[in-house]
Amino acid sequence: MKLTWFGHACFLIEHQDIRILTDPFDSSVGYKVPNVSVDIVTESHQHFDHNAHHLLKGDFQLIKEPGEYSFKKLRIKGVKSFHDEAGGSRRGTNIVFVFEFPDWTVAHLGDLGHVLNPQQVEQIGQVNVLLIPVGGTFTVGPEEAKKIVEHLQPNVVVPMHYKTKYIKFDLRPVEDFLKLFTNVKRLSESAFELTEEVKSHRAVVYVPSI
């Protein structure tokens, strides 16, 4: 399982000859726009910093609605949630995407704005890798994100959607989230690989560089 973080909520997930890109952004966000060929693009919601699939080249399957999908051996679940704590009345809906390979499960929470309810936790199921927003303002903040981690109990946690020197949004820094955890791995690259060994871990936080 290989993951590459392009910034914000955008990841390239590569496994078993399948390439998935999550929440592509445009150049106004502050990060370099990904230049990759992929099989699948998912968009958690239709805001400009998460839905710039029009900037990508090549043919791909675009998924931007809740539901169940399949591609080769991959099963994808889109779980409806909200972009705020007010049932979507402030910022609309959000989709949590769960990528179920035969041997790995990755959950991308998009711009989740609230702690998951028991039904959503059950829908998402057991997760090996959790990609979770932590910057607050438009999404859950560090404290709410920690509660979500406790509910889902993933092996690996990768924070996203937080303040960096590149981004122009008023978000909290990742350090506010990291201080809530004891096992943190700061990586020197934006891309990293996960082996079967990590499935014995509990909530190890990986922080890729950008």
C-alpha atoms as an extended CHARMM CRD file, in Angstrom:
* protein
*
       210  EXT
         1         1  MET       CA              0.0000000000        0.0000000000        0.0000000000  PROA      1               0.0000000000
         2         2  LYS       CA              1.5220000000        3.3200000000       -1.0970000000  PROA      2               0.0000000000
         3         3  LEU       CA              0.1630000000        6.7820000000       -0.3200000000  PROA      3               0.0000000000
         4         4  THR       CA              1.2710000000       10.1880000000       -1.5460000000  PROA      4               0.0000000000
         5         5  TRP       CA              0.0250000000       13.4040000000        0.0240000000  PROA      5               0.0000000000
         6         6  PHE       CA             -0.2830000000       16.3580000000       -2.3620000000  PROA      6               0.0000000000
         7         7  GLY       CA             -1.5580000000       18.7020000000        0.3350000000  PROA      7               0.0000000000
         8         8  HSD       CA             -4.9450000000       19.6340000000        1.7860000000  PROA      8               0.0000000000
         9         9  ALA       CA             -7.2340000000       16.5540000000        1.4080000000  PROA      9               0.0000000000
        10        10  CYS       CA             -5.6260000000       15.2300000000       -1.7730000000  PROA      10              0.0000000000
        11        11  PHE       CA             -3.9510000000       11.8190000000       -1.6880000000  PROA      11              0.0000000000
        12        12  LEU       CA             -2.8360000000        9.3200000000       -4.2840000000  PROA      12              0.0000000000
        13        13  ILE       CA             -3.5980000000        5.7910000000       -3.0690000000  PROA      13              0.0000000000
        14        14  GLU       CA             -1.8170000000        3.0040000000       -4.9600000000  PROA      14              0.0000000000
        15        15  HSD       CA             -2.4310000000       -0.6850000000       -4.3570000000  PROA      15              0.0000000000
        16        16  GLN       CA             -2.8640000000       -3.8050000000       -6.4890000000  PROA      16              0.0000000000
        17        17  ASP       CA             -2.4250000000       -1.8630000000       -9.7490000000  PROA      17              0.0000000000
        18        18  ILE       CA             -5.2240000000        0.5450000000       -8.8170000000  PROA      18              0.0000000000
        19        19  ARG       CA             -4.6030000000        4.2830000000       -8.4770000000  PROA      19              0.0000000000
        20        20  ILE       CA             -7.0670000000        6.5350000000       -6.6480000000  PROA      20              0.0000000000
        21        21  LEU       CA             -6.9030000000       10.3160000000       -6.2480000000  PROA      21              0.0000000000
        22        22  THR       CA             -8.9550000000       11.9850000000       -3.5180000000  PROA      22              0.0000000000
        23        23  ASP       CA            -10.2830000000       15.5570000000       -3.4550000000  PROA      23              0.0000000000
        24        24  PRO       CA             -8.1690000000       17.2820000000       -6.1400000000  PROA      24              0.0000000000
        25        25  PHE       CA             -7.7520000000       21.0530000000       -5.7310000000  PROA      25              0.0000000000
        26        26  ASP       CA             -6.9500000000       23.9540000000       -8.0420000000  PROA      26              0.0000000000
        27        27  SER       CA             -3.8620000000       26.1700000000       -7.8920000000  PROA      27              0.0000000000
        28        28  SER       CA             -5.5540000000       28.8840000000       -5.8250000000  PROA      28              0.0000000000
        29        29  VAL       CA             -5.2830000000       26.6560000000       -2.7420000000  PROA      29              0.0000000000
        30        30  GLY       CA             -1.5150000000       27.1450000000       -2.6360000000  PROA      30              0.0000000000
        31        31  TYR       CA             -0.2030000000       23.6480000000       -3.3470000000  PROA      31              0.0000000000
        32        32  LYS       CA              1.0710000000       22.3230000000       -6.6610000000  PROA      32              0.0000000000
        33        33  VAL       CA             -1.7460000000       20.7430000000       -8.6750000000  PROA      33              0.0000000000
        34        34  PRO       CA             -1.1730000000       16.9610000000       -9.0020000000  PROA      34              0.0000000000
        35        35  ASN       CA              0.0050000000       15.7450000000      -12.4000000000  PROA      35              0.0000000000
        36        36  VAL       CA             -0.8210000000       12.0490000000      -12.2220000000  PROA      36              0.0000000000
        37        37  SER       CA             -2.6980000000        9.3980000000      -14.1670000000  PROA      37              0.0000000000
        38        38  VAL       CA             -5.3090000000        7.5770000000      -12.1100000000  PROA      38              0.0000000000
        39        39  ASP       CA             -8.1360000000        5.0770000000      -12.3990000000  PROA      39              0.0000000000
        40        40  ILE       CA            -10.5260000000        6.6890000000       -9.9260000000  PROA      40              0.0000000000
        41        41  VAL       CA            -11.1130000000       10.2100000000       -8.5900000000  PROA      41              0.0000000000
        42        42  THR       CA            -13.3000000000       10.7870000000       -5.5380000000  PROA      42              0.0000000000
        43        43  GLU       CA            -14.6970000000       14.1340000000       -4.4170000000  PROA      43              0.0000000000
        44        44  SER       CA            -16.0880000000       14.4290000000       -0.9090000000  PROA      44              0.0000000000
        45        45  HSD       CA            -18.0370000000       17.5780000000       -1.8020000000  PROA      45              0.0000000000
        46        46  GLN       CA            -18.2520000000       20.2130000000       -4.4960000000  PROA      46              0.0000000000
        47        47  HSD       CA            -16.0570000000       23.0360000000       -3.2110000000  PROA      47              0.0000000000
        48        48  PHE       CA            -13.2070000000       24.3130000000       -5.3970000000  PROA      48              0.0000000000
        49        49  ASP       CA            -10.4960000000       23.0160000000       -3.0910000000  PROA      49              0.0000000000
        50        50  HSD       CA            -11.8430000000       19.4550000000       -3.3540000000  PROA      50              0.0000000000
        51        51  ASN       CA            -13.4050000000       19.0380000000       -6.8200000000  PROA      51              0.0000000000
        52        52  ALA       CA            -10.8690000000       20.1180000000       -9.4560000000  PROA      52              0.0000000000
        53        53  HSD       CA            -11.0400000000       16.8980000000      -11.4770000000  PROA      53              0.0000000000
        54        54  HSD       CA            -11.2220000000       19.0210000000      -14.6310000000  PROA      54              0.0000000000
        55        55  LEU       CA             -7.5160000000       19.7780000000      -14.2200000000  PROA      55              0.0000000000
        56        56  LEU       CA             -6.5510000000       16.1040000000      -14.4130000000  PROA      56              0.0000000000
        57        57  LYS       CA             -5.5260000000       14.3900000000      -17.6310000000  PROA      57              0.0000000000
        58        58  GLY       CA             -6.5710000000       11.0220000000      -18.9760000000  PROA      58              0.0000000000
        59        59  ASP       CA             -9.5990000000        8.8290000000      -18.4220000000  PROA      59              0.0000000000
        60        60  PHE       CA            -10.8120000000        7.9940000000      -14.9420000000  PROA      60              0.0000000000
        61        61  GLN       CA            -13.9590000000        7.0670000000      -13.0640000000  PROA      61              0.0000000000
        62        62  LEU       CA            -15.2960000000       10.0610000000      -11.1230000000  PROA      62              0.0000000000
        63        63  ILE       CA            -17.1930000000        9.3130000000       -7.9120000000  PROA      63              0.0000000000
        64        64  LYS       CA            -18.8910000000       12.2070000000       -6.1400000000  PROA      64              0.0000000000
        65        65  GLU       CA            -22.0920000000       10.7330000000       -4.7070000000  PROA      65              0.0000000000
        66        66  PRO       CA            -22.7780000000        8.4590000000       -1.7200000000  PROA      66              0.0000000000
        67        67  GLY       CA            -23.3390000000        4.8030000000       -2.5320000000  PROA      67              0.0000000000
        68        68  GLU       CA            -21.4490000000        1.6230000000       -3.3430000000  PROA      68              0.0000000000
        69        69  TYR       CA            -19.0620000000        1.2060000000       -6.2690000000  PROA      69              0.0000000000
        70        70  SER       CA            -16.6100000000       -1.3940000000       -7.5250000000  PROA      70              0.0000000000
        71        71  PHE       CA            -13.4880000000       -1.3930000000       -9.6790000000  PROA      71              0.0000000000
        72        72  LYS       CA            -11.5900000000       -4.6370000000      -10.2800000000  PROA      72              0.0000000000
        73        73  LYS       CA            -11.0600000000       -6.0840000000       -6.7740000000  PROA      73              0.0000000000
        74        74  LEU       CA            -11.7520000000       -2.7570000000       -5.0640000000  PROA      74              0.0000000000
        75        75  ARG       CA            -15.0260000000       -1.9470000000       -3.3200000000  PROA      75              0.0000000000
        76        76  ILE       CA            -15.8350000000        1.6870000000       -2.5310000000  PROA      76              0.0000000000
        77        77  LYS       CA            -18.4300000000        2.9190000000       -0.0690000000  PROA      77              0.0000000000
        78        78  GLY       CA            -19.5280000000        6.5460000000        0.0060000000  PROA      78              0.0000000000
        79        79  VAL       CA            -21.0600000000        7.3340000000        3.3970000000  PROA      79              0.0000000000
        80        80  LYS       CA            -23.1570000000       10.4920000000        3.6590000000  PROA      80              0.0000000000
        81        81  SER       CA            -22.1150000000       12.9540000000        6.3610000000  PROA      81              0.0000000000
        82        82  PHE       CA            -22.0070000000       16.7260000000        6.8030000000  PROA      82              0.0000000000
        83        83  HSD       CA            -19.5370000000       19.5650000000        6.3330000000  PROA      83              0.0000000000
        84        84  ASP       CA            -20.6040000000       21.1490000000        9.6320000000  PROA      84              0.0000000000
        85        85  GLU       CA            -22.1760000000       20.3860000000       13.0020000000  PROA      85              0.0000000000
        86        86  ALA       CA            -25.5910000000       21.6750000000       11.9080000000  PROA      86              0.0000000000
        87        87  GLY       CA            -26.7660000000       18.8830000000        9.6210000000  PROA      87              0.0000000000
        88        88  GLY       CA            -25.2870000000       20.5670000000        6.5670000000  PROA      88              0.0000000000
        89        89  SER       CA            -27.2320000000       23.8260000000        6.9510000000  PROA      89              0.0000000000
        90        90  ARG       CA            -24.0210000000       25.8990000000        6.9880000000  PROA      90              0.0000000000
        91        91  ARG       CA            -21.6900000000       24.1650000000        4.5480000000  PROA      91              0.0000000000
        92        92  GLY       CA            -23.6500000000       21.3180000000        3.0000000000  PROA      92              0.0000000000
        93        93  THR       CA            -23.0410000000       17.6020000000        2.8190000000  PROA      93              0.0000000000
        94        94  ASN       CA            -19.8110000000       15.6140000000        2.8330000000  PROA      94              0.0000000000
        95        95  ILE       CA            -18.9830000000       12.0850000000        1.7390000000  PROA      95              0.0000000000
        96        96  VAL       CA            -16.7240000000        9.7430000000        3.6770000000  PROA      96              0.0000000000
        97        97  PHE       CA            -15.1400000000        7.3610000000        1.1720000000  PROA      97              0.0000000000
        98        98  VAL       CA            -14.0970000000        3.8910000000        2.2900000000  PROA      98              0.0000000000
        99        99  PHE       CA            -11.7630000000        2.0120000000       -0.0730000000  PROA      99              0.0000000000
       100       100  GLU       CA            -11.9420000000       -1.7090000000        0.6220000000  PROA      100             0.0000000000
       101       101  PHE       CA             -9.1970000000       -3.7540000000       -1.0090000000  PROA      101             0.0000000000
       102       102  PRO       CA             -9.0560000000       -7.4950000000       -0.2680000000  PROA      102             0.0000000000
       103       103  ASP       CA             -6.2460000000       -6.8860000000        2.2360000000  PROA      103             0.0000000000
       104       104  TRP       CA             -6.4310000000       -3.1750000000        3.1880000000  PROA      104             0.0000000000
       105       105  THR       CA             -9.1420000000       -0.6590000000        4.0280000000  PROA      105             0.0000000000
       106       106  VAL       CA             -8.5530000000        3.0750000000        3.7370000000  PROA      106             0.0000000000
       107       107  ALA       CA            -11.0810000000        5.7050000000        4.8570000000  PROA      107             0.0000000000
       108       108  HSD       CA            -10.9290000000        9.2900000000        3.5980000000  PROA      108             0.0000000000
       109       109  LEU       CA            -13.1350000000       11.5750000000        5.6820000000  PROA      109             0.0000000000
       110       110  GLY       CA            -13.1490000000       14.5440000000        3.2940000000  PROA      110             0.0000000000
       111       111  ASP       CA            -14.2780000000       17.7700000000        4.9670000000  PROA      111             0.0000000000
       112       112  LEU       CA            -16.1130000000       16.0710000000        7.7990000000  PROA      112             0.0000000000
       113       113  GLY       CA            -17.5240000000       18.7180000000       10.1290000000  PROA      113             0.0000000000
       114       114  HSD       CA            -18.7910000000       16.6260000000       13.0360000000  PROA      114             0.0000000000
       115       115  VAL       CA            -18.0480000000       13.6040000000       15.1920000000  PROA      115             0.0000000000
       116       116  LEU       CA            -19.4150000000       10.4570000000       13.5600000000  PROA      116             0.0000000000
       117       117  ASN       CA            -22.6110000000        8.9550000000       14.9140000000  PROA      117             0.0000000000
       118       118  PRO       CA            -22.8200000000        5.2190000000       15.7580000000  PROA      118             0.0000000000
       119       119  GLN       CA            -24.5550000000        4.3870000000       12.4740000000  PROA      119             0.0000000000
       120       120  GLN       CA            -21.8090000000        6.0840000000       10.4500000000  PROA      120             0.0000000000
       121       121  VAL       CA            -19.1140000000        4.3280000000       12.4790000000  PROA      121             0.0000000000
       122       122  GLU       CA            -20.7900000000        1.0130000000       11.6810000000  PROA      122             0.0000000000
       123       123  GLN       CA            -21.1120000000        1.8790000000        7.9910000000  PROA      123             0.0000000000
       124       124  ILE       CA            -17.4260000000        2.7640000000        7.7580000000  PROA      124             0.0000000000
       125       125  GLY       CA            -16.3750000000       -0.3870000000        9.5830000000  PROA      125             0.0000000000
       126       126  GLN       CA            -12.8780000000       -1.5730000000       10.4270000000  PROA      126             0.0000000000
       127       127  VAL       CA            -10.2110000000        0.7180000000        8.9980000000  PROA      127             0.0000000000
       128       128  ASN       CA             -6.4830000000        0.1570000000        8.5380000000  PROA      128             0.0000000000
       129       129  VAL       CA             -5.6430000000        3.6750000000        7.3450000000  PROA      129             0.0000000000
       130       130  LEU       CA             -7.6110000000        6.7850000000        8.3160000000  PROA      130             0.0000000000
       131       131  LEU       CA             -7.1470000000       10.0470000000        6.3850000000  PROA      131             0.0000000000
       132       132  ILE       CA             -8.6850000000       12.6710000000        8.6430000000  PROA      132             0.0000000000
       133       133  PRO       CA             -9.0820000000       16.4860000000        8.6340000000  PROA      133             0.0000000000
       134       134  VAL       CA             -7.7190000000       18.1490000000       11.7700000000  PROA      134             0.0000000000
       135       135  GLY       CA             -7.4590000000       21.8800000000       11.0120000000  PROA      135             0.0000000000
       136       136  GLY       CA            -10.8550000000       23.0350000000       12.2450000000  PROA      136             0.0000000000
       137       137  THR       CA            -12.6830000000       26.1490000000       10.9430000000  PROA      137             0.0000000000
       138       138  PHE       CA            -14.2990000000       24.2650000000        8.0260000000  PROA      138             0.0000000000
       139       139  THR       CA            -13.9450000000       20.7390000000        9.4530000000  PROA      139             0.0000000000
       140       140  VAL       CA            -13.5010000000       18.9860000000       12.7570000000  PROA      140             0.0000000000
       141       141  GLY       CA            -10.6130000000       20.2820000000       14.8220000000  PROA      141             0.0000000000
       142       142  PRO       CA             -7.9460000000       18.3190000000       16.6980000000  PROA      142             0.0000000000
       143       143  GLU       CA            -10.1110000000       17.3810000000       19.6660000000  PROA      143             0.0000000000
       144       144  GLU       CA            -13.0370000000       16.1280000000       17.5690000000  PROA      144             0.0000000000
       145       145  ALA       CA            -10.6270000000       14.3200000000       15.2560000000  PROA      145             0.0000000000
       146       146  LYS       CA             -9.1660000000       12.4610000000       18.2250000000  PROA      146             0.0000000000
       147       147  LYS       CA            -12.6560000000       11.2790000000       19.2070000000  PROA      147             0.0000000000
       148       148  ILE       CA            -13.1910000000        9.9860000000       15.6770000000  PROA      148             0.0000000000
       149       149  VAL       CA             -9.8960000000        8.1010000000       15.8390000000  PROA      149             0.0000000000
       150       150  GLU       CA            -11.0190000000        6.5370000000       19.1210000000  PROA      150             0.0000000000
       151       151  HSD       CA            -14.3100000000        5.4540000000       17.5400000000  PROA      151             0.0000000000
       152       152  LEU       CA            -12.8090000000        3.9620000000       14.3570000000  PROA      152             0.0000000000
       153       153  GLN       CA             -9.6260000000        2.5350000000       15.9410000000  PROA      153             0.0000000000
       154       154  PRO       CA             -7.4610000000        2.5070000000       12.7910000000  PROA      154             0.0000000000
       155       155  ASN       CA             -3.9350000000        1.1320000000       12.6240000000  PROA      155             0.0000000000
       156       156  VAL       CA             -2.5700000000        4.2430000000       10.9110000000  PROA      156             0.0000000000
       157       157  VAL       CA             -3.8050000000        7.8430000000       11.1200000000  PROA      157             0.0000000000
       158       158  VAL       CA             -2.7910000000       10.4530000000        8.5400000000  PROA      158             0.0000000000
       159       159  PRO       CA             -3.8580000000       14.0280000000        9.3570000000  PROA      159             0.0000000000
       160       160  MET       CA             -4.8490000000       16.3700000000        6.5200000000  PROA      160             0.0000000000
       161       161  HSD       CA             -6.5490000000       19.6920000000        5.8570000000  PROA      161             0.0000000000
       162       162  TYR       CA             -4.4560000000       21.7830000000        8.2660000000  PROA      162             0.0000000000
       163       163  LYS       CA             -2.3700000000       24.9470000000        8.1390000000  PROA      163             0.0000000000
       164       164  THR       CA              0.9660000000       24.8480000000        6.3150000000  PROA      164             0.0000000000
       165       165  LYS       CA              3.2040000000       27.5440000000        4.8590000000  PROA      165             0.0000000000
       166       166  TYR       CA              1.6270000000       26.9540000000        1.4430000000  PROA      166             0.0000000000
       167       167  ILE       CA             -2.0430000000       27.0890000000        2.2060000000  PROA      167             0.0000000000
       168       168  LYS       CA             -4.1100000000       30.2710000000        2.3150000000  PROA      168             0.0000000000
       169       169  PHE       CA             -6.9210000000       29.1100000000        4.6030000000  PROA      169             0.0000000000
       170       170  ASP       CA             -7.1280000000       30.0030000000        8.2850000000  PROA      170             0.0000000000
       171       171  LEU       CA             -6.6670000000       26.5310000000        9.7610000000  PROA      171             0.0000000000
       172       172  ARG       CA             -5.0070000000       25.1750000000       12.8870000000  PROA      172             0.0000000000
       173       173  PRO       CA             -1.5290000000       23.6240000000       12.5800000000  PROA      173             0.0000000000
       174       174  VAL       CA             -1.0370000000       19.8710000000       12.6790000000  PROA      174             0.0000000000
       175       175  GLU       CA              0.8900000000       20.1950000000       15.9480000000  PROA      175             0.0000000000
       176       176  ASP       CA             -2.3990000000       20.8580000000       17.7700000000  PROA      176             0.0000000000
       177       177  PHE       CA             -3.4960000000       17.3700000000       16.7210000000  PROA      177             0.0000000000
       178       178  LEU       CA             -0.1660000000       15.6150000000       17.2040000000  PROA      178             0.0000000000
       179       179  LYS       CA              0.1500000000       16.6360000000       20.8480000000  PROA      179             0.0000000000
       180       180  LEU       CA             -2.9130000000       14.4980000000       21.5960000000  PROA      180             0.0000000000
       181       181  PHE       CA             -1.0580000000       11.3170000000       20.5440000000  PROA      181             0.0000000000
       182       182  THR       CA              1.9750000000        9.4790000000       21.8500000000  PROA      182             0.0000000000
       183       183  ASN       CA              3.0580000000        7.5650000000       18.7400000000  PROA      183             0.0000000000
       184       184  VAL       CA              3.8660000000        9.9840000000       15.9120000000  PROA      184             0.0000000000
       185       185  LYS       CA              6.0620000000        9.3570000000       12.8600000000  PROA      185             0.0000000000
       186       186  ARG       CA              7.2080000000       12.4410000000       10.9640000000  PROA      186             0.0000000000
       187       187  LEU       CA              8.1790000000       11.4850000000        7.4340000000  PROA      187             0.0000000000
       188       188  SER       CA             10.7600000000       13.1610000000        5.2190000000  PROA      188             0.0000000000
       189       189  GLU       CA              8.7980000000       12.6400000000        1.9910000000  PROA      189             0.0000000000
       190       190  SER       CA              5.2510000000       13.1290000000        0.7560000000  PROA      190             0.0000000000
       191       191  ALA       CA              5.0410000000        9.4910000000       -0.3900000000  PROA      191             0.0000000000
       192       192  PHE       CA              5.2350000000        6.5010000000        1.9230000000  PROA      192             0.0000000000
       193       193  GLU       CA              4.5530000000        2.7790000000        1.8780000000  PROA      193             0.0000000000
       194       194  LEU       CA              2.7690000000        0.7020000000        4.4830000000  PROA      194             0.0000000000
       195       195  THR       CA              3.4960000000       -2.9690000000        5.1060000000  PROA      195             0.0000000000
       196       196  GLU       CA              1.4920000000       -5.7140000000        6.7770000000  PROA      196             0.0000000000
       197       197  GLU       CA              3.4010000000       -5.0170000000        9.9820000000  PROA      197             0.0000000000
       198       198  VAL       CA              1.4260000000       -1.8360000000       10.6850000000  PROA      198             0.0000000000
       199       199  LYS       CA             -1.7830000000       -3.8400000000       11.0330000000  PROA      199             0.0000000000
       200       200  SER       CA             -0.6090000000       -4.7690000000       14.5210000000  PROA      200             0.0000000000
       201       201  HSD       CA             -0.3840000000       -1.0820000000       15.4750000000  PROA      201             0.0000000000
       202       202  ARG       CA             -3.0730000000        1.1220000000       16.9640000000  PROA      202             0.0000000000
       203       203  ALA       CA             -3.4780000000        4.7700000000       15.9650000000  PROA      203             0.0000000000
       204       204  VAL       CA              0.0920000000        5.4360000000       14.8770000000  PROA      204             0.0000000000
       205       205  VAL       CA              0.0870000000        8.9330000000       13.3530000000  PROA      205             0.0000000000
       206       206  TYR       CA              2.0310000000        9.3650000000       10.0930000000  PROA      206             0.0000000000
       207       207  VAL       CA              2.8450000000       12.9350000000        9.0570000000  PROA      207             0.0000000000
       208       208  PRO       CA              4.0970000000       13.1350000000        5.4560000000  PROA      208             0.0000000000
       209       209  SER       CA              6.1140000000       16.1210000000        4.2780000000  PROA      209             0.0000000000
       210       210  ILE       CA              4.9130000000       18.4300000000        1.5450000000  PROA      210             0.0000000000
